Amino acid sequence: MPWLAALALAAACSLSSAARAETLSAEQAVGRAASQNPTLRAALLEAAAARQAVAAEQGARKPVLSASVTGRYAETLGGTDADATRTVDKSVASSVALQYTTDVGTALEVGASTGTSWRTIAGGPIASGTFGPNYDAEAHVSARQPLLRGAGTDAQLAPVVAAQASAVAAERDRDLAASQTALDVLGAYWELWYAEQAIAVQEQALAAAQRQLADARARAEVVGTGTRVDVLQFSTTAASIADALSQARASRAAKAIELGRALGMSPEQAASLAPTGEPPSLGAVPTAAALTRAMSERSQELAALRADLEAQRARLRAAEDADQVRLDLFATASVGTLWVNEPATGLSLQGGRPAFGVLGGIDLELPFGGGRASAEAARARTQLAAAEARYQARADAIAAQMSSLRVSLVAAADQVALAVEAARMAGELAEAERQRLKLGIATSSDVVQAEQTLREAELRRLRAVVTALTSRFELDHAAGALLERFASVLSRRSS
């Protein structure tokens, strides 16, 4: 028959494709996704950027060295028309200062400055000539301590604390993305495994149907104990199975593309992917109490939300600090000296001692009407309250999700046991009907029905196995345990 020839050609193509197939285990698939999945790659880069933001905030708190060198040239005219004078002032000055703000807000500055100046006078009634060079030098120490706004570690370290909390949140989001990637890969991997097993079931059923068709044709045409109805019955069954096999192969191709997408591969590359091995045993279903503990201790999503809350609290502390009156104590102490090349000019202090100076005071800044800072502080408090509500809502949702997944997992485990038993009994029934047909006490319809029941029972068994496996992976993902299961593979390939 023409459809048999087409089926044989398709089978040959399938064998050729299988020869070129790239087999990989579930762990290998997860490892490949860790290095190629673009979503996980983006999460890794965002975590690195968050760590760089922490380094930036910490760097902003390091001492700052400032230095300058300036030069000046100025001409001025004075006197009257009869005795006009021209004065030329030239100077070179330099300064250097080191500034640092402590964790409690004290702004410190230590600096020094020096300069050299010359003055030239031409014309007029006084003596003309160049005076200088004159030299001066000064060193100073200053301190400013906020008493309200800007005082304390809460105000000064708030940007660093917020950046650190954001970095922790980004790292937890990275872990969540890694766990989600593993979940997506594992789901696609075992769906592809099921698609391949379904092809095998349909191929075995088709081979059995073809043998039964050949036997029926021999009984009808050679031995004379069969009928044309039997031939048509088995022929129709073979054609129906061939159609199901074609659909199974199309489904397998789609599942391979889906797995390739999770692995960061093109559809052409993914077509050669083939799973290997059998579904693993993941142990007993965790208790509800164990899942609750795992959620609070290991859930990456809740950990990220908690870090976001800490960042919000740091921003609130900074906003509340900015909403205070600015009241600062400040003091500056300086020491300086002045000397010239001509000691007789009297410009140096007696005994050659330097000059001292002290400056101190209080600065007050009081905005009227609340200003922008009050509104910003109120907004920060509202945002924190909203973030806390979102955290509680998400924690409740994850707890409910895990309870539902646990119920589904228990049901899936029961379904696996029932499906295995059903497949065993269907196999025995099909074999009994075949024997009865050989003895002439059963019809071809009985055999066809038994074979179809066997095929459907085997497919249900395979589906139940995959459903139980993916349900367990989803439960582990929600509880934060899936990442630990594949931590070695993910960390080795994603680093």
WOVEN-V146084 format. One record per residue. RES is the residue in three letters. SS is DSSP state (H for helix, E for strand, L for the rest). PSI is psi as a letter, one per 30 degrees, with the letter a starting at -180 (none if undefined). Layout:
res=<RES;RES>
ss=<SS;SS>
psi=<PSI;PSI>
This chain:
res=<MET;PRO;TRP;LEU;ALA;ALA;LEU;ALA;LEU;ALA;ALA;ALA;CYS;SER;LEU;SER;SER;ALA;ALA;ARG;ALA;GLU;THR;LEU;SER;ALA;GLU;GLN;ALA;VAL;GLY;ARG;ALA;ALA;SER;GLN;ASN;PRO;THR;LEU;ARG;ALA;ALA;LEU;LEU;GLU;ALA;ALA;ALA;ALA;ARG;GLN;ALA;VAL;ALA;ALA;GLU;GLN;GLY;ALA;ARG;LYS;PRO;VAL;LEU;SER;ALA;SER;VAL;THR;GLY;ARG;TYR;ALA;GLU;THR;LEU;GLY;GLY;THR;ASP;ALA;ASP;ALA;THR;ARG;THR;VAL;ASP;LYS;SER;VAL;ALA;SER;SER;VAL;ALA;LEU;GLN;TYR;THR;THR;ASP;VAL;GLY;THR;ALA;LEU;GLU;VAL;GLY;ALA;SER;THR;GLY;THR;SER;TRP;ARG;THR;ILE;ALA;GLY;GLY;PRO;ILE;ALA;SER;GLY;THR;PHE;GLY;PRO;ASN;TYR;ASP;ALA;GLU;ALA;HIS;VAL;SER;ALA;ARG;GLN;PRO;LEU;LEU;ARG;GLY;ALA;GLY;THR;ASP;ALA;GLN;LEU;ALA;PRO;VAL;VAL;ALA;ALA;GLN;ALA;SER;ALA;VAL;ALA;ALA;GLU;ARG;ASP;ARG;ASP;LEU;ALA;ALA;SER;GLN;THR;ALA;LEU;ASP;VAL;LEU;GLY;ALA;TYR;TRP;GLU;LEU;TRP;TYR;ALA;GLU;GLN;ALA;ILE;ALA;VAL;GLN;GLU;GLN;ALA;LEU;ALA;ALA;ALA;GLN;ARG;GLN;LEU;ALA;ASP;ALA;ARG;ALA;ARG;ALA;GLU;VAL;VAL;GLY;THR;GLY;THR;ARG;VAL;ASP;VAL;LEU;GLN;PHE;SER;THR;THR;ALA;ALA;SER;ILE;ALA;ASP;ALA;LEU;SER;GLN;ALA;ARG;ALA;SER;ARG;ALA;ALA;LYS;ALA;ILE;GLU;LEU;GLY;ARG;ALA;LEU;GLY;MET;SER;PRO;GLU;GLN;ALA;ALA;SER;LEU;ALA;PRO;THR;GLY;GLU;PRO;PRO;SER;LEU;GLY;ALA;VAL;PRO;THR;ALA;ALA;ALA;LEU;THR;ARG;ALA;MET;SER;GLU;ARG;SER;GLN;GLU;LEU;ALA;ALA;LEU;ARG;ALA;ASP;LEU;GLU;ALA;GLN;ARG;ALA;ARG;LEU;ARG;ALA;ALA;GLU;ASP;ALA;ASP;GLN;VAL;ARG;LEU;ASP;LEU;PHE;ALA;THR;ALA;SER;VAL;GLY;THR;LEU;TRP;VAL;ASN;GLU;PRO;ALA;THR;GLY;LEU;SER;LEU;GLN;GLY;GLY;ARG;PRO;ALA;PHE;GLY;VAL;LEU;GLY;GLY;ILE;ASP;LEU;GLU;LEU;PRO;PHE;GLY;GLY;GLY;ARG;ALA;SER;ALA;GLU;ALA;ALA;ARG;ALA;ARG;THR;GLN;LEU;ALA;ALA;ALA;GLU;ALA;ARG;TYR;GLN;ALA;ARG;ALA;ASP;ALA;ILE;ALA;ALA;GLN;MET;SER;SER;LEU;ARG;VAL;SER;LEU;VAL;ALA;ALA;ALA;ASP;GLN;VAL;ALA;LEU;ALA;VAL;GLU;ALA;ALA;ARG;MET;ALA;GLY;GLU;LEU;ALA;GLU;ALA;GLU;ARG;GLN;ARG;LEU;LYS;LEU;GLY;ILE;ALA;THR;SER;SER;ASP;VAL;VAL;GLN;ALA;GLU;GLN;THR;LEU;ARG;GLU;ALA;GLU;LEU;ARG;ARG;LEU;ARG;ALA;VAL;VAL;THR;ALA;LEU;THR;SER;ARG;PHE;GLU;LEU;ASP;HIS;ALA;ALA;GLY;ALA;LEU;LEU;GLU;ARG;PHE;ALA;SER;VAL;LEU;SER;ARG;ARG;SER;SER>
ss=<L;H;H;H;H;H;H;H;H;H;H;H;H;H;H;H;H;H;H;L;L;E;E;E;L;H;H;H;H;H;H;H;H;H;H;H;L;H;H;H;H;H;H;H;H;H;H;H;H;H;H;H;H;H;H;H;H;H;H;H;L;L;L;E;E;E;E;E;E;E;E;E;E;E;E;E;E;E;L;L;L;L;L;L;E;E;E;E;E;E;E;E;E;E;E;E;E;E;E;E;E;L;L;L;L;L;E;E;E;E;E;E;E;E;E;E;E;E;E;E;E;E;L;L;L;L;L;L;E;E;E;E;E;E;E;E;E;E;E;E;E;E;E;E;E;E;L;L;L;L;L;L;H;H;H;H;L;H;H;H;H;H;H;H;H;H;H;H;H;H;H;H;H;H;H;H;H;H;H;H;H;H;H;H;H;H;H;H;H;H;H;H;H;H;H;H;H;H;H;H;H;H;H;H;H;H;H;H;H;H;H;H;H;H;H;H;H;H;H;H;H;H;H;L;L;L;L;H;H;H;H;H;H;H;H;H;H;H;H;H;H;H;H;H;H;H;H;H;H;H;H;H;H;H;H;H;H;H;H;H;H;H;L;L;L;L;H;H;H;H;L;L;E;E;E;L;L;L;L;L;L;L;L;L;L;L;L;H;H;H;H;H;H;H;H;H;H;H;L;H;H;H;H;H;H;H;H;H;H;H;H;H;H;H;H;H;H;H;H;H;H;H;L;L;L;E;E;E;E;E;E;E;E;E;E;E;E;E;E;E;L;L;H;H;H;L;L;L;L;H;H;H;L;L;E;E;E;E;E;E;E;E;E;E;E;L;L;L;L;L;H;H;H;H;H;H;H;H;H;H;H;H;H;H;H;H;H;H;H;H;H;H;H;H;H;H;H;H;H;H;H;H;H;H;H;H;H;H;H;H;H;H;H;H;H;H;H;H;H;H;H;H;H;H;H;H;H;H;H;H;H;H;H;H;H;H;H;H;H;L;L;L;L;H;H;H;H;H;H;H;H;H;H;H;H;H;H;H;H;H;H;H;H;H;H;H;H;H;H;H;H;H;H;H;H;H;H;H;H;L;L;H;H;H;H;L;H;H;H;H;H;H;H;H;L>
psi=<k;e;f;e;e;e;e;e;e;e;e;e;e;e;e;e;e;e;f;g;k;j;k;k;l;e;e;e;e;e;e;e;e;f;f;f;k;e;e;e;e;e;e;e;e;e;e;e;e;e;e;e;e;e;e;e;e;e;e;f;g;l;l;k;k;k;l;l;k;l;k;k;k;k;k;k;k;a;a;a;e;e;h;k;l;k;k;k;k;k;l;k;l;l;l;k;k;k;k;k;k;l;f;g;f;k;j;k;k;k;l;l;l;l;l;k;l;k;k;k;k;k;l;l;f;l;k;l;a;k;k;a;k;k;k;l;k;k;k;l;k;l;k;k;j;k;f;d;k;g;k;l;f;e;e;e;g;e;e;e;e;e;e;e;e;e;e;e;e;e;e;e;e;e;e;e;e;e;e;e;e;e;e;e;e;e;e;e;e;f;e;e;e;e;e;e;e;e;e;e;e;e;e;e;e;e;e;e;e;e;e;e;e;e;e;e;e;e;e;e;f;e;e;g;f;l;l;f;e;e;e;e;e;e;e;e;e;e;e;e;e;e;e;e;e;e;e;e;e;e;e;e;e;e;e;e;e;e;e;e;e;f;g;h;l;l;e;e;e;f;f;f;k;k;l;l;l;l;k;l;k;g;a;l;k;l;l;e;e;e;e;e;e;e;e;f;e;f;j;e;e;e;e;e;e;e;e;e;e;e;e;e;e;e;e;e;e;e;e;e;e;f;g;l;k;j;j;k;k;l;k;k;k;l;k;l;l;k;l;l;f;j;f;f;f;g;f;l;l;k;f;g;l;l;k;l;k;k;k;l;a;k;k;k;j;j;k;k;g;e;a;e;e;e;e;e;e;e;e;e;e;e;e;e;e;e;e;e;e;e;e;e;e;e;e;e;e;e;e;e;e;e;e;e;e;e;e;e;e;e;e;e;e;e;e;e;e;e;e;e;e;e;e;e;e;e;e;e;e;e;e;e;e;e;e;e;e;e;f;g;g;l;l;e;e;e;e;e;e;e;e;e;e;e;e;e;e;e;e;e;e;e;e;e;e;e;e;e;e;e;e;e;e;e;e;e;e;e;f;g;f;e;e;e;e;g;e;e;e;e;e;e;f;f;none>
